Amino acid sequence: MKAWIVGGVLAVVCLLLAVFYAIPGPYHPFTFSGTPTGHHYTHALVFVALAVVCVVGARFAANARR
């Protein structure tokens, strides 16, 4: 499988998780501080940063020569 496709899919998943953690209301797993149903902007920011890293990695993988 192409590595840049995997990086793109991971970036989309990270962005979806960022939106999920920014929305208050549903239960957010892996939140040990505050209420688990509140909005967690720090988690959302981390997932956005991970999405950027995935996009950069996918870009490098797309330009890699074999």
C-alpha positions in Angstrom: 0.0 0.0 0.0 1.2 3.5 -0.7 2.6 5.2 2.3 1.2 8.6 1.4 -2.3 7.1 1.4 -1.8 5.8 4.9 -0.5 9.2 6.0 -3.6 10.9 4.5 -6.0 8.6 6.1 -4.3 9.0 9.5 -4.5 12.8 9.0 -8.2 12.6 8.4 -8.7 10.4 11.4 -6.7 12.9 13.6 -8.8 15.8 12.3 -12.1 13.9 13.1 -10.8 13.2 16.6 -9.9 16.9 17.0 -13.5 17.9 16.2 -14.8 15.2 18.5 -12.8 16.5 21.5 -13.7 20.1 20.8 -17.5 19.4 20.9 -18.9 19.4 24.5 -21.5 16.8 25.4 -20.4 13.3 24.4 -18.2 11.2 26.6 -14.5 11.7 25.8 -12.2 8.9 26.7 -8.7 9.5 27.9 -9.6 12.7 29.7 -8.3 12.5 33.3 -8.7 16.1 34.2 -12.0 18.0 34.2 -15.3 16.6 33.2 -15.3 13.8 30.6 -18.3 15.4 28.8 -16.8 18.9 28.6 -14.8 20.3 25.7 -11.1 19.6 25.7 -9.3 22.1 23.5 -5.8 20.8 24.5 -6.7 17.4 23.2 -8.1 18.9 20.0 -5.0 20.9 19.5 -2.8 17.8 20.0 -4.8 16.0 17.4 -4.6 18.9 14.9 -0.8 18.9 15.4 -0.7 15.1 14.8 -2.7 15.6 11.6 -0.2 18.2 10.4 2.6 15.7 11.2 0.8 13.0 9.2 0.3 15.3 6.2 4.0 16.3 6.2 5.0 12.6 6.5 2.6 11.7 3.7 4.2 14.5 1.5 7.7 13.1 2.2 6.5 9.6 1.4 4.9 10.7 -1.8 8.2 12.2 -3.0 10.4 9.3 -1.9 12.2 7.5 -4.7 12.5 3.8 -4.7 
